[in-house]
Amino acid sequence: MTWIAGRERDIAVPDQSGRLAVVTGATSGIGYHTARRLALAGAEVVLAVRDTARGESAAARIRSNAPGAGPVSVARLDLASLASVRGFAAGLLERGTAVDILVNNAGVMAVPVRRTTEDGFELQFGTNHLGHFALTGLLLPLLREARAARVVSVSSVSAWLARLDLDDLNSERRYNGWQAYGQSKLANLVFALELHRLAFRQGWPLRSIAAHPGATRTNLATSGPLIGRRSGLPNFPALAMSVPVVTQDAARGALPSLVAATGVRVAGGAYYGPGGPFGLTGLPAAARVPSHATDRAKAEGLWEASERLTGVAFTR
Ligand SMILES: NC(=O)c1ccc[n+]([C@@H]2O[C@H](COP(=O)([O-])OP(=O)(O)OC[C@H]3O[C@@H](n4cnc5c(N)ncnc54)[C@H](OP(=O)(O)O)[C@@H]3O)[C@@H](O)[C@H]2O)c1
């Protein structure tokens, strides 16, 4: 991956022609820009979205401002429904084309009152972690068919303050929207590192890499905090994510994911984020992994719980 000389707000994405990429949550924000740049670099991109009308609108925008880009298609994926995750994966498995890049990007943040997914999981843990865990496991046969597949998991700086409570992953005993979000994003990071170890042990040609976008201005600050509310302002920490001086735009927020997905010297188990102050803004750089994210016992506990809750087992 090279920084574009003289254009310090950007990076060059290597040619992705002939590769198939799946990006979850590609309707807006970081996922949209990740998908757009992958298509611009020549990849075929599947926008995996829960609202196909919004997905088609995103696909049309990518096609219209990127003539010559790789093919872009839309497929329905609601990560808050294991049936939907299975349906989405079944579509790709039926097609049978190897998946070169899977970007587990979609997310919901700071939901004020505890809500659950279709399967009864706490909404953020269920959507952000369990949905992506199941998706990755179900797509594993196609990822293993690729020459050098990459699975990118989008975490967050909130993982630094979070703890994995293996006895209460679904926040049934106590609920706080930010804590539940932090736990789900820590789970994304722990999952990425554990998948890397598993792939290494099994000799799979698959790199699992984590990324985080620092503080990026997207719909995230308003969509989750307003769930269940008819109107009103989202909470203060979410509003702080809209202050331009300490945040960056979504095109830039997508760069760590793009480095993880396409960078030439990227190793499995790596973690990328903005390289500026406090890792909140700036061009991508190696990010520090919080020490509590490397707790092997917790990682194994999370993995076992995720297999049990989703019914999806990775072939070990
Ligand atoms: N923005 C930041 O500063 C920041 C910081 C740290 C981490 N992140 C992470 O970055 C990722 C992308 O977020 P963003 O900031 O780009 O926010 P965003 O603009 O709100 O995008 C979130 C995407 O996730 C999708 N989504 C939500 N629930 C879904 C579900 N049940 N099934 C499928 N898709 C679903 C949304 O779809 P709809 O269009 O249908 O709502 C949207 O496409 C998230 O994982 C987030 O945790 C963001």
Ligand as a Chemical Component Dictionary entry (heavy atoms), coordinates in Angstrom:
data_LIG
# 
_chem_comp.id                   LIG 
_chem_comp.type                 NON-POLYMER 
_chem_comp.pdbx_formal_charge   0 
_chem_comp.three_letter_code    LIG 
# 
loop_
_chem_comp_atom.comp_id 
_chem_comp_atom.atom_id 
_chem_comp_atom.alt_atom_id 
_chem_comp_atom.type_symbol 
_chem_comp_atom.charge 
_chem_comp_atom.model_Cartn_x 
_chem_comp_atom.model_Cartn_y 
_chem_comp_atom.model_Cartn_z 
_chem_comp_atom.pdbx_ordinal 
LIG N1  N1  N 0  -18.013 6.235  12.617 1  
LIG C1  C1  C 0  -17.104 6.001  13.548 2  
LIG O1  O1  O 0  -16.482 6.918  14.120 3  
LIG C2  C2  C 0  -16.796 4.609  13.957 4  
LIG C3  C3  C 0  -15.884 4.409  14.989 5  
LIG C4  C4  C 0  -15.549 3.126  15.356 6  
LIG C5  C5  C 0  -16.088 2.052  14.674 7  
LIG N2  N2  N 1  -16.985 2.266  13.687 8  
LIG C6  C6  C 0  -17.548 1.096  13.018 9  
LIG O2  O2  O 0  -17.568 1.301  11.624 10 
LIG C7  C7  C 0  -18.569 0.474  11.049 11 
LIG C8  C8  C 0  -19.369 1.257  10.015 12 
LIG O3  O3  O 0  -20.113 2.255  10.669 13 
LIG P1  P1  P 0  -20.308 3.718  10.081 14 
LIG O4  O4  O 0  -19.621 4.640  11.011 15 
LIG O5  O5  O -1 -19.978 3.749  8.640  16 
LIG O6  O6  O 0  -21.874 3.923  10.343 17 
LIG P2  P2  P 0  -23.139 3.998  9.354  18 
LIG O7  O7  O 0  -22.974 5.042  8.327  19 
LIG O8  O8  O 0  -24.317 4.081  10.269 20 
LIG O9  O9  O 0  -23.111 2.590  8.641  21 
LIG C9  C9  C 0  -23.550 1.429  9.306  22 
LIG C10 C10 C 0  -23.973 0.433  8.272  23 
LIG O10 O10 O 0  -24.367 -0.755 8.965  24 
LIG C11 C11 C 0  -25.615 -1.162 8.445  25 
LIG N3  N3  N 0  -26.369 -1.964 9.396  26 
LIG C12 C12 C 0  -26.813 -1.641 10.628 27 
LIG N4  N4  N 0  -27.505 -2.664 11.154 28 
LIG C13 C13 C 0  -27.495 -3.653 10.226 29 
LIG C14 C14 C 0  -28.037 -4.954 10.161 30 
LIG N5  N5  N 0  -28.808 -5.445 11.146 31 
LIG N6  N6  N 0  -27.817 -5.716 9.064  32 
LIG C15 C15 C 0  -27.096 -5.225 8.037  33 
LIG N7  N7  N 0  -26.568 -3.982 8.026  34 
LIG C16 C16 C 0  -26.770 -3.223 9.111  35 
LIG C17 C17 C 0  -26.328 0.144  8.105  36 
LIG O11 O11 O 0  -27.396 -0.119 7.230  37 
LIG P3  P3  P 0  -28.654 0.884  7.047  38 
LIG O12 O12 O 0  -28.288 1.802  5.948  39 
LIG O13 O13 O 0  -29.779 -0.033 6.672  40 
LIG O14 O14 O 0  -28.882 1.583  8.366  41 
LIG C18 C18 C 0  -25.184 0.893  7.454  42 
LIG O15 O15 O 0  -25.003 0.462  6.135  43 
LIG C19 C19 C 0  -19.401 -0.065 12.229 44 
LIG O16 O16 O 0  -19.008 -1.402 12.505 45 
LIG C20 C20 C 0  -18.984 0.820  13.375 46 
LIG O17 O17 O 0  -19.102 0.168  14.636 47 
LIG C21 C21 C 0  -17.351 3.514  13.308 48 
# 
loop_
_chem_comp_bond.comp_id 
_chem_comp_bond.atom_id_1 
_chem_comp_bond.atom_id_2 
_chem_comp_bond.value_order 
_chem_comp_bond.pdbx_ordinal 
LIG N1  C1  SING 1  
LIG C1  O1  DOUB 2  
LIG C1  C2  SING 3  
LIG C2  C3  SING 4  
LIG C2  C21 DOUB 5  
LIG C3  C4  DOUB 6  
LIG C4  C5  SING 7  
LIG C5  N2  DOUB 8  
LIG N2  C6  SING 9  
LIG N2  C21 SING 10 
LIG C6  O2  SING 11 
LIG C6  C20 SING 12 
LIG O2  C7  SING 13 
LIG C7  C8  SING 14 
LIG C7  C19 SING 15 
LIG C8  O3  SING 16 
LIG O3  P1  SING 17 
LIG P1  O4  DOUB 18 
LIG P1  O5  SING 19 
LIG P1  O6  SING 20 
LIG O6  P2  SING 21 
LIG P2  O7  DOUB 22 
LIG P2  O8  SING 23 
LIG P2  O9  SING 24 
LIG O9  C9  SING 25 
LIG C9  C10 SING 26 
LIG C10 O10 SING 27 
LIG C10 C18 SING 28 
LIG O10 C11 SING 29 
LIG C11 N3  SING 30 
LIG C11 C17 SING 31 
LIG N3  C12 SING 32 
LIG N3  C16 SING 33 
LIG C12 N4  DOUB 34 
LIG N4  C13 SING 35 
LIG C13 C14 SING 36 
LIG C13 C16 DOUB 37 
LIG C14 N5  SING 38 
LIG C14 N6  DOUB 39 
LIG N6  C15 SING 40 
LIG C15 N7  DOUB 41 
LIG N7  C16 SING 42 
LIG C17 O11 SING 43 
LIG C17 C18 SING 44 
LIG O11 P3  SING 45 
LIG P3  O12 DOUB 46 
LIG P3  O13 SING 47 
LIG P3  O14 SING 48 
LIG C18 O15 SING 49 
LIG C19 O16 SING 50 
LIG C19 C20 SING 51 
LIG C20 O17 SING 52 
# 
